[in-house]
Amino acid sequence: MALPKPLRLLVFAPSRRAPSETFIRANLAGLACDTVAYCGDERPWGGPPLRLAYGLAILVSKACYRLAALVPLEALQRFGTWLPSQVAIRICRQERPDLVLAEFGFHAVRVMELVPATGLPLIVHFRGSDASSRRYLATLRPRYRRLLQLVAAVVVKSEPMRATLLALATQRQRPLPVLISPSGADPARFAGADPAAAPPRFLAVGRFVAKKGPLLSLEAFARASAGHPDWRLEMVGEGPLLARARQRASDLGLDDRVIFAGLLQPPAIAERLRGARAFLQHSLTAPDGDQEGSPVAVLEAQLSGLPVVATRHAGIPEVVQHGVTGLLVEEGDVAAMAEAIRRLGEDPALAGRLGAAGRRRCQEHFTVQHHLQALQGLIEQVAATPAPLPGDSLSP
């Protein structure tokens, strides 16, 4: 008896090559589907014509949306949607998928018109800034409302993201299926930390951008480590705030106690996690409204066995339990974060207990396999759901 053929899944994404897009690569590799992907940053001259056409259409679309931000004409947004959608429709007719997955809401609006043109169900995977930053929620609001009428389902990282999208989907005629699923971490790679035995070495991993709060983590460490010259902080990552962080560390007299490691690959990050006492991340809402979804670095730290010192921000309280797997403070409260760091620095046994509890909880709920199983289940559910009747979605 022949086995059933796997579902054919077509994925549209901005990129699969960027260092930060580990979750896109995990989806492409881990889903039990016959998966084919088209990425907006791939323009293979001399390669398959539709791949080149898609990359060029995304390039033009980006220009339209940037111009529309300066000259607010909805016609520019419509053209920025229409052109890549026309290419996506042709891709669908060539690839003949069972359904489509679009990574990031801002990318999904560029291909969303494939739904009425082909009848294919579309799932959109929102990640963070695409469901929080004003540069998306404000400038793309009409396009997002249209998108949320067309989609078959959405995936989000946290309950706050779910609430934001449901508030935009009020004109939808059918209930919007929403899967809340943190991206998860790899238990085979992130393991082996022993914070109770580790020296007072703290680790922060993430882009040097406003919503990650690297300057606040640095300030908190400076306060906590006063009188402890043997304490160290290593900050991994790059970004526009890196130069300011370096200067602030120097101003605080921490040149010999704060290490800026730059951009590291996952194996090197896993090694740093294994040798640390605790993981630090002072996430907060950026001036433009940008928020986290559910930071993967926090999950990687917990899965490694480290306690997490972080903020009550976005999806973090859903994956870090205060007093059980880590210590949470309010956004912007540097004094409280400094006290949490001090507690873990001076009490390695506490760090060990919190870290062990965090590892157990991540193993039970937040591995990458948990995410892939949940997403696979949603894909199969959507594929088995009858297509909506004509008229369920509004015209553009």
C-alpha positions as CSV (number, residue, x, y, z in Angstrom):
1,M,0.0,0.0,0.0
2,A,1.5,3.3,-1.1
3,L,2.1,5.9,1.6
4,P,0.2,9.2,1.2
5,K,2.2,11.9,-0.5
6,P,3.3,14.8,1.7
7,L,1.6,18.1,1.3
8,R,3.3,20.4,-1.1
9,L,4.1,23.7,0.7
10,L,5.2,26.9,-1.1
11,V,7.1,29.3,1.2
12,F,7.6,33.0,0.4
13,A,10.1,34.7,2.7
14,P,12.3,37.9,2.7
15,S,15.5,35.8,3.1
16,R,16.8,32.5,4.3
17,R,20.5,33.5,4.2
18,A,20.6,36.3,6.9
19,P,22.2,35.2,10.1
20,S,19.1,36.1,12.1
21,E,16.8,33.9,10.0
22,T,17.5,30.6,11.7
23,F,13.8,30.1,12.3
24,I,13.1,30.3,8.5
25,R,15.8,27.8,7.8
26,A,14.4,25.5,10.6
27,N,10.9,25.7,9.0
28,L,12.2,24.9,5.6
29,A,14.3,21.9,6.8
30,G,12.0,20.5,9.6
31,L,8.5,20.5,8.3
32,A,7.1,17.2,7.0
33,C,6.1,18.7,3.7
34,D,7.4,18.8,0.1
35,T,8.6,22.3,0.6
36,V,9.8,24.8,-2.0
37,A,10.9,28.4,-1.1
38,Y,11.2,31.7,-2.9
39,C,13.1,34.5,-1.2
40,G,13.0,38.2,-1.9
41,D,16.7,38.7,-1.7
42,E,17.5,36.0,-4.2
43,R,17.9,37.2,-7.8
44,P,19.8,34.4,-9.7
45,W,20.8,35.9,-13.0
46,G,20.8,33.1,-15.5
47,G,18.8,31.0,-13.1
48,P,15.1,30.0,-13.2
49,P,13.2,33.0,-14.7
50,L,10.5,33.0,-12.0
51,R,13.0,33.2,-9.2
52,L,14.7,36.1,-10.8
53,A,11.3,37.7,-11.5
54,Y,10.3,37.3,-7.8
55,G,13.4,38.9,-6.5
56,L,13.1,41.8,-8.8
57,A,9.4,42.3,-8.0
58,I,10.2,42.4,-4.3
59,L,12.9,45.0,-5.0
60,V,10.4,47.2,-6.8
61,S,7.8,46.6,-4.0
62,K,10.2,47.7,-1.3
63,A,10.9,50.9,-3.3
64,C,7.1,51.5,-3.6
65,Y,6.5,51.1,0.1
66,R,9.5,53.3,1.1
67,L,8.2,56.0,-1.3
68,A,4.7,55.6,0.1
69,A,6.1,56.3,3.6
70,L,7.2,59.7,2.4
71,V,4.3,60.4,0.0
72,P,1.3,58.6,1.6
73,L,-0.5,57.4,-1.5
74,E,-2.3,54.1,-1.2
75,A,-1.9,53.6,-4.9
76,L,1.8,53.1,-4.3
77,Q,1.1,50.4,-1.7
78,R,-1.4,48.8,-4.0
79,F,1.2,48.6,-6.8
80,G,3.8,47.4,-4.3
81,T,1.3,44.5,-3.6
82,W,0.1,43.9,-7.1
83,L,3.4,43.4,-8.8
84,P,4.9,40.6,-6.6
85,S,1.5,39.1,-6.2
86,Q,1.3,38.7,-10.0
87,V,4.7,36.9,-10.0
88,A,3.6,34.8,-7.0
89,I,0.4,33.7,-8.8
90,R,2.6,32.5,-11.7
91,I,4.8,30.7,-9.3
92,C,1.8,29.0,-7.7
93,R,0.7,27.8,-11.1
94,Q,4.1,26.4,-11.9
95,E,4.8,24.8,-8.5
96,R,1.2,23.6,-7.9
97,P,1.3,23.7,-4.0
98,D,-1.4,22.5,-1.7
99,L,-1.0,25.7,0.4
100,V,1.3,28.7,0.9
101,L,3.2,29.9,3.9
102,A,4.5,33.6,4.0
103,E,7.1,34.5,6.6
104,F,6.6,38.0,8.2
105,G,3.5,40.1,7.8
106,F,5.2,42.8,5.8
107,H,6.3,40.2,3.2
108,A,2.9,38.5,3.2
109,V,1.1,41.6,1.9
110,R,3.3,41.5,-1.2
111,V,1.9,38.1,-2.2
112,M,-1.6,38.1,-0.6
113,E,-3.5,38.6,-3.9
114,L,-2.6,35.0,-4.9
115,V,-5.4,33.9,-2.6
116,P,-8.4,35.2,-4.6
117,A,-6.5,34.5,-7.9
118,T,-5.7,30.8,-7.1
119,G,-7.9,29.8,-4.3
120,L,-4.9,28.5,-2.4
121,P,-5.0,28.8,1.4
122,L,-2.3,31.2,2.9
123,I,-0.8,31.0,6.4
124,V,1.2,34.0,7.6
125,H,3.9,33.7,10.2
126,F,4.3,37.0,12.2
127,R,7.5,37.4,14.2
128,G,7.7,40.6,16.2
129,S,8.4,44.0,14.6
130,D,5.9,43.1,11.8
131,A,3.1,43.1,14.4
132,S,4.3,46.0,16.6
133,S,6.5,48.6,14.9
134,R,4.6,51.7,13.7
135,R,6.5,51.6,10.4
136,Y,4.5,48.4,9.7
137,L,1.3,48.8,11.7
138,A,0.7,52.4,10.7
139,T,1.9,52.5,7.1
140,L,0.6,49.0,6.2
141,R,-2.7,49.2,8.2
142,P,-5.0,49.1,5.1
143,R,-2.9,46.3,3.5
144,Y,-2.9,44.4,6.8
145,R,-6.6,44.6,7.1
146,R,-6.9,43.2,3.6
147,L,-4.3,40.4,4.4
148,L,-6.2,39.3,7.5
149,Q,-9.4,38.9,5.5
150,L,-7.6,36.7,3.0
151,V,-5.5,34.4,5.2
152,A,-6.5,30.9,6.2
153,A,-4.6,31.2,9.5
154,V,-1.7,33.1,11.3
155,V,1.1,32.1,13.5
156,V,2.3,34.4,16.2
157,K,5.0,34.3,19.0
158,S,2.9,35.5,22.0
159,E,-0.5,36.4,23.3
160,P,0.1,40.2,22.8
161,M,0.8,39.6,19.1
162,R,-2.4,37.6,18.9
163,A,-4.4,40.4,20.4
164,T,-2.9,43.0,18.0
165,L,-3.8,41.0,14.9
166,L,-7.3,40.1,16.1
167,A,-7.9,43.8,16.6
168,L,-7.0,44.4,12.9
169,A,-9.2,41.5,11.7
170,T,-12.5,42.9,12.8
171,Q,-13.9,43.0,9.3
172,R,-13.2,39.4,8.7
173,Q,-16.4,37.3,8.2
174,R,-14.9,34.1,9.6
175,P,-13.0,33.4,12.9
176,L,-9.3,33.8,12.4
177,P,-7.4,30.7,13.4
178,V,-4.3,31.8,15.4
179,L,-1.5,29.5,16.6
180,I,0.7,30.9,19.4
181,S,4.1,29.2,19.0
182,P,7.5,30.4,20.1
183,S,10.1,29.3,17.6
184,G,11.8,27.1,20.1
185,A,15.5,26.0,20.5
186,D,17.5,23.0,19.6
187,P,18.0,20.7,22.7
188,A,20.9,18.8,21.0
189,R,22.9,22.0,20.7
190,F,21.8,24.0,23.7
191,A,22.6,22.0,26.8
192,G,25.2,21.4,29.4
193,A,25.3,24.6,31.4
194,D,26.0,24.3,35.1
195,P,25.4,27.8,36.6
196,A,25.9,26.7,40.2
197,A,29.5,25.7,39.3
198,A,30.2,28.5,36.8
199,P,32.1,31.7,37.7
200,P,30.1,34.9,37.9
201,R,30.1,35.4,34.2
202,F,27.0,36.8,32.6
203,L,26.0,36.6,28.9
204,A,23.8,38.7,26.7
205,V,23.0,37.7,23.1
206,G,21.1,39.8,20.6
207,R,21.2,42.6,18.1
208,F,22.3,45.9,19.4
209,V,19.0,47.6,18.8
210,A,16.6,49.6,21.0
211,K,14.1,46.8,21.7
212,K,16.8,44.5,23.0
213,G,17.9,47.1,25.6
214,P,21.6,46.4,25.5
215,L,22.5,49.7,27.1
216,L,20.2,49.0,30.0
217,S,21.6,45.5,30.5
218,L,25.1,47.1,30.6
219,E,24.0,49.7,33.2
220,A,22.4,47.1,35.3
221,F,25.5,44.9,35.2
222,A,27.6,47.9,36.2
223,R,25.5,48.6,39.3
224,A,25.3,44.9,40.3
225,S,29.0,44.2,39.9
226,A,30.2,47.2,42.0
227,G,32.5,45.7,44.5
228,H,32.9,42.5,42.5
229,P,35.9,43.1,40.2
230,D,35.9,39.4,39.2
231,W,32.4,39.5,37.6
232,R,32.3,39.6,33.8
233,L,29.7,40.4,31.1
234,E,30.0,39.1,27.5
235,M,27.7,40.7,24.9
236,V,27.3,38.9,21.7
237,G,25.9,40.6,18.6
238,E,26.2,43.6,16.3
239,G,23.9,46.5,15.4
240,P,23.6,50.3,15.4
241,L,23.9,50.6,19.2
242,L,27.2,48.7,19.4
243,A,29.4,51.8,19.3
244,R,27.3,53.5,22.0
245,A,27.6,50.4,24.2
246,R,31.3,50.2,23.8
247,Q,31.6,53.9,24.8
248,R,29.3,53.5,27.7
249,A,31.2,50.5,29.0
250,S,34.4,52.6,28.8
251,D,32.6,55.5,30.6
252,L,31.6,53.2,33.4
253,G,35.1,51.9,33.8
254,L,34.2,48.4,32.6
255,D,36.7,48.1,29.7
256,D,38.4,45.1,31.4
257,R,35.1,43.4,32.5
258,V,32.8,43.7,29.5
259,I,33.6,41.7,26.4
260,F,32.0,42.6,23.1
261,A,32.3,39.4,21.1
262,G,30.6,40.5,17.8
263,L,28.5,38.2,15.7
264,L,28.9,34.5,16.6
265,Q,27.6,31.3,15.0
266,P,25.2,29.1,17.0
267,P,27.9,26.5,18.1
268,A,30.0,29.3,19.6
269,I,27.0,30.9,21.3
270,A,26.1,27.4,22.8
271,E,29.7,27.2,24.1
272,R,29.4,30.6,25.8
273,L,26.0,29.6,27.4
274,R,27.6,26.5,28.9
275,G,30.2,28.6,30.7
276,A,27.9,31.3,32.1
277,R,26.2,32.0,35.4
278,A,23.1,33.7,33.9
279,F,21.6,35.2,30.8
280,L,20.6,38.8,30.6
281,Q,18.2,40.6,28.3
282,H,16.4,43.9,29.0
283,S,13.8,43.9,26.2
284,L,11.5,46.9,26.0
285,T,9.3,48.7,23.6
286,A,11.4,50.7,21.2
287,P,10.6,54.4,20.4
288,D,8.9,53.3,17.1
289,G,6.8,50.7,18.9
290,D,8.9,47.7,17.9
291,Q,8.5,44.8,20.3
292,E,9.8,41.3,20.7
293,G,7.8,38.2,19.8
294,S,9.3,35.6,22.0
295,P,13.2,35.9,21.9
296,V,14.8,32.8,20.7
297,A,18.0,33.6,22.6
298,V,16.0,33.5,25.9
299,L,14.8,30.0,25.0
300,E,18.3,28.9,24.0
301,A,19.6,30.1,27.4
302,Q,16.9,28.3,29.3
303,L,17.3,25.1,27.3
304,S,21.1,25.3,28.0
305,G,20.2,25.3,31.8
306,L,20.8,29.0,32.6
307,P,18.6,31.2,34.7
308,V,17.3,34.3,32.7
309,V,17.2,37.9,34.0
310,A,14.8,39.7,31.7
311,T,11.8,42.0,31.5
312,R,8.0,41.6,31.6
313,H,7.8,42.4,27.9
314,A,5.8,40.9,25.0
315,G,6.0,37.1,25.1
316,I,8.9,36.8,27.6
317,P,6.6,36.2,30.7
318,E,5.0,33.3,28.7
319,V,8.4,31.5,28.5
320,V,10.2,32.7,31.7
321,Q,8.5,32.1,35.0
322,H,9.5,34.7,37.6
323,G,11.1,33.1,40.6
324,V,10.9,29.6,39.0
325,T,13.1,29.7,35.8
326,G,14.4,33.2,36.0
327,L,13.9,36.7,37.4
328,L,11.7,39.3,35.7
329,V,11.7,43.1,36.1
330,E,9.6,45.9,34.6
331,E,10.8,47.5,31.4
332,G,13.3,50.3,32.1
333,D,13.8,49.3,35.7
334,V,17.6,49.2,35.8
335,A,17.8,49.1,39.6
336,A,15.6,46.0,39.8
337,M,17.6,44.3,37.1
338,A,20.8,45.1,38.9
339,E,19.4,43.5,42.1
340,A,18.4,40.4,40.1
341,I,21.9,40.1,38.7
342,R,23.4,40.6,42.1
343,R,21.3,37.9,43.6
344,L,22.5,35.4,41.0
345,G,26.1,36.5,41.1
346,E,26.2,36.1,44.9
347,D,24.1,32.9,45.1
348,P,25.2,30.3,42.6
349,A,22.9,27.7,44.2
350,L,19.9,29.9,43.3
351,A,21.2,30.2,39.8
352,G,21.5,26.4,39.6
353,R,17.9,25.8,40.8
354,L,16.4,28.4,38.4
355,G,18.5,27.1,35.5
356,A,17.5,23.5,36.1
357,A,13.8,24.4,36.2
358,G,14.1,26.4,33.1
359,R,15.7,23.6,31.2
360,R,13.0,21.1,32.3
361,R,10.3,23.5,31.2
362,C,11.9,24.3,27.8
363,Q,12.4,20.6,27.2
364,E,8.7,20.0,27.9
365,H,7.2,23.0,25.9
366,F,9.7,25.1,23.9
367,T,12.0,23.1,21.7
368,V,12.2,23.6,18.0
369,Q,10.5,20.3,17.6
370,H,7.5,21.5,19.6
371,H,7.2,24.5,17.2
372,L,7.5,22.3,14.1
373,Q,4.9,19.9,15.4
374,A,2.5,22.7,16.1
375,L,3.1,24.4,12.8
376,Q,2.8,21.0,11.0
377,G,-0.5,20.5,12.7
378,L,-1.8,23.9,11.6
379,I,-0.7,23.2,8.0
380,E,-2.5,19.9,7.9
381,Q,-5.6,21.4,9.5
382,V,-5.7,24.3,7.0
383,A,-5.1,21.9,4.1
384,A,-8.1,19.8,5.2
385,T,-10.4,22.7,5.6
386,P,-12.8,23.5,2.8
387,A,-12.0,26.6,0.8
388,P,-14.2,29.6,1.7
389,L,-17.2,30.4,-0.4
390,P,-16.8,33.3,-3.0
391,G,-17.5,36.6,-1.3
392,D,-15.9,35.6,2.1
393,S,-13.1,38.0,1.3
394,L,-13.5,41.6,0.3
395,S,-12.3,42.8,-3.1
396,P,-9.0,44.9,-3.0
